[in-house]
């Protein structure tokens, strides 16, 4: 890469962390970095970053200029368009991963950093009396100090909740999200995370699916010669279907609870309430790729007993049922590599329009078109220090017309 490249990576320490002398790597050529990898996922509460740089003279390793807990502002983007991924991180580890045999300490240094919010997230014991979504909002703003406007989907149900020697991450992911219930999306599980743009989410999967896409023009396949200048070219991809190991237990789940009188609930198909997988698959047009006769009203594929619930707590019980289906709601997945896009981060949706060789489908691959939810993003340099974005995207329904297996396999 030459010095006129529009891409920059800025890595600047906070002044207070370096003896009033900030470590400023914003003016250095991109070639000083052998690797920069920025990562987030809706399944990982905090984003992270890995940086590899050559340290031929031991300035980092021997000089100890980068130490655990130091905070840095990392910014990757395009100075021409003014679009950047910016977040504050703290150093987790500083490792000499490829030492060189010389007369002094030298080699390649790996810096592993986590979100600054992670440093603020210490174990605490509190009693909270409020709706779950408002508790999540308060924890995000007052404890984690998230900036901007959090994406919080309102929940119903007012109760007392106990955070017992737990971090915010543990409390929200293990206690609050599985009990969060939305009237707008009553069959959808909640998820919570912070992406690499520092945006804090506490919302249902269906809520995320329904967001408008970040791109007006769709991403598509392009010929190899066009990929260098086509901003919406998909450079690489592979597809994934969740499969039997993810979905089998969710085909026909039976869940049980006892009311305030100790009586086991009676569902429409005998003891227990039956939740079938197709009732939890997300919004949108299209079909679910399951064999129909496996979704039967009298056969349970898994059983869960959730204990005692009073009448006023039934929303929390419904939320628990929803949480069991979280992987199945995103069982159709694809990994795509595109030109660097700082807006393409976890929690957003992206629009695809893919071509097909089948004329009876109008040469359009309808099953892969439309909006997909970004469930993981990785922004990185290739060997030429040109940044790319690799996304894991998901949806739950695909649009299929006439199909020989339609009567038995498409729901």
QUIJOMO-V601294 format. One record per helix or strand of 3 or more residues. SS is the DSSP state (2 for helix, 1 for strand). FROM is the first residue (numbers start at 1). LEN is the number of residues. Records with the same first field share a line. If there is no record, write none. Layout:
SS = FROM-LEN ; FROM-LEN
//
This chain:
1 = 7-7 ; 33-9 ; 44-12 ; 71-8 ; 83-17 ; 107-9 ; 124-8 ; 158-9 ; 190-5 ; 200-5 ; 219-3 ; 233-9 ; 252-7 ; 273-4 ; 302-7 ; 332-8 ; 349-4 ; 370-12 ; 387-9
2 = 15-4 ; 30-3 ; 116-5 ; 132-12 ; 168-12 ; 205-5 ; 244-7 ; 277-3 ; 292-3 ; 311-13 ; 328-3 ; 359-3 ; 366-3 ; 406-4
//
